[in-house]
Amino acid sequence: MGGVSAGRERGSAGGAGRDPGLQPERTRLAWRRTTLACTVAAVLGGKTALHGGASAAGIAGSAVCFLLWLGFLLVAHHRIRTLATTARPPVLAPRHATAAALCTVALAVCATALVV
C-alpha cells in the first residue's frame, strides 16, 4: 500500500515528481503522423492541380499548398526536436499551436479547392 500513497503524493505535488512515461514519445509520433498527412495532402493537391496541364491558377494553388506545408513542417520539426532533446519538454507556445492549426486548416482548404 505504500506504493499507492507514494504515487498519489508525487502526482499531487504540482508535477515535481511527475514521471512523463511514454507521453513525450507518443506526442512526438503524433507530430510525425500529422506531418506525413500534411505532406500527402500537399502532394496530392499539387499533382491534381498540375495533372491536366500547368495553368496559372494550378501553379499558384500548388505554390500556396507548398508554402503552407513548409510552415507546418517548420513548426512540427521544432516541436519534435524539443520533445526529443529535453527530459521535461515545455508546453507548446500558443503562437506555435496557432501556426500549426492555421497551416493545417488552410492546407486542407487549399488542397480541397485544388481537387474540386
C-alpha positions in Angstrom: 0.0 0.0 0.0 2.9 2.3 0.5 3.5 2.5 -3.3 -0.1 3.7 -3.9 0.1 6.5 -1.4 3.6 7.5 -2.6 2.3 7.6 -6.2 -0.6 9.9 -5.1 1.8 12.2 -3.3 4.0 12.5 -6.3 1.0 13.3 -8.6 -0.3 15.9 -6.2 3.0 17.7 -5.7 2.4 20.0 -8.6 4.3 17.8 -11.0 7.6 18.0 -9.1 7.9 14.2 -9.1 5.9 13.5 -12.2 7.2 10.8 -14.5 6.1 11.6 -18.0 6.5 8.0 -19.1 5.9 7.5 -22.8 3.8 10.6 -23.3 6.6 12.7 -25.0 7.3 9.8 -27.4 3.6 9.4 -28.2 3.3 13.1 -28.8 6.4 13.1 -31.0 5.0 10.3 -33.0 1.7 12.1 -33.4 3.5 15.2 -34.7 5.3 12.9 -37.3 2.0 11.3 -38.4 0.4 14.7 -38.8 3.4 15.9 -40.8 3.0 12.9 -43.1 -0.7 13.6 -43.6 0.1 17.2 -44.5 2.7 16.0 -46.9 0.3 13.7 -48.6 -2.4 16.4 -48.8 0.1 18.9 -50.3 1.5 16.4 -52.9 -1.9 15.1 -54.0 -3.3 18.7 -54.2 -0.3 19.8 -56.3 -0.5 16.7 -58.5 -4.2 17.1 -59.1 -3.7 20.8 -59.9 -1.0 20.2 -62.5 -2.4 17.0 -63.9 -4.3 18.5 -66.9 -1.5 20.9 -67.7 0.2 23.7 -66.0 -2.2 26.7 -65.7 -1.5 29.9 -63.7 -4.2 29.0 -61.1 -2.8 25.5 -60.7 0.7 26.7 -60.2 -0.4 29.4 -57.8 -2.5 26.9 -55.8 0.3 24.4 -55.7 2.7 27.1 -54.5 0.3 28.1 -51.7 -0.1 24.4 -50.7 3.7 24.1 -50.7 4.2 27.2 -48.5 1.5 26.1 -46.0 3.1 22.6 -45.9 6.5 24.2 -45.3 5.2 26.4 -42.5 3.6 23.4 -40.7 6.8 21.4 -41.3 8.9 24.1 -39.5 6.6 24.2 -36.5 6.4 20.4 -36.3 10.2 19.9 -36.7 10.8 22.4 -33.9 8.3 20.6 -31.6 9.6 17.1 -32.5 13.2 18.3 -31.8 12.1 19.8 -28.4 10.3 16.6 -27.4 13.3 14.5 -28.3 16.0 16.6 -26.6 14.6 17.5 -23.3 13.5 15.3 -20.4 10.7 17.7 -19.4 9.6 19.5 -22.6 8.0 22.9 -22.1 4.4 23.5 -23.0 3.8 24.2 -26.7 3.8 28.0 -27.1 0.4 29.5 -28.1 1.8 31.1 -31.2 3.3 27.7 -32.4 0.0 26.0 -31.7 -1.9 28.7 -33.6 0.5 28.5 -36.5 0.2 24.7 -36.7 -3.6 24.8 -36.6 -3.9 27.6 -39.2 -1.4 25.8 -41.5 -3.3 22.5 -41.2 -6.7 24.1 -41.8 -5.5 26.3 -44.7 -3.7 23.3 -46.3 -6.9 21.2 -46.1 -8.9 24.1 -47.7 -6.3 24.7 -50.4 -6.0 21.0 -51.3 -9.8 20.7 -51.4 -10.0 23.7 -53.7 -7.4 22.3 -56.0 -9.2 18.9 -56.2 -12.7 20.4 -56.8 
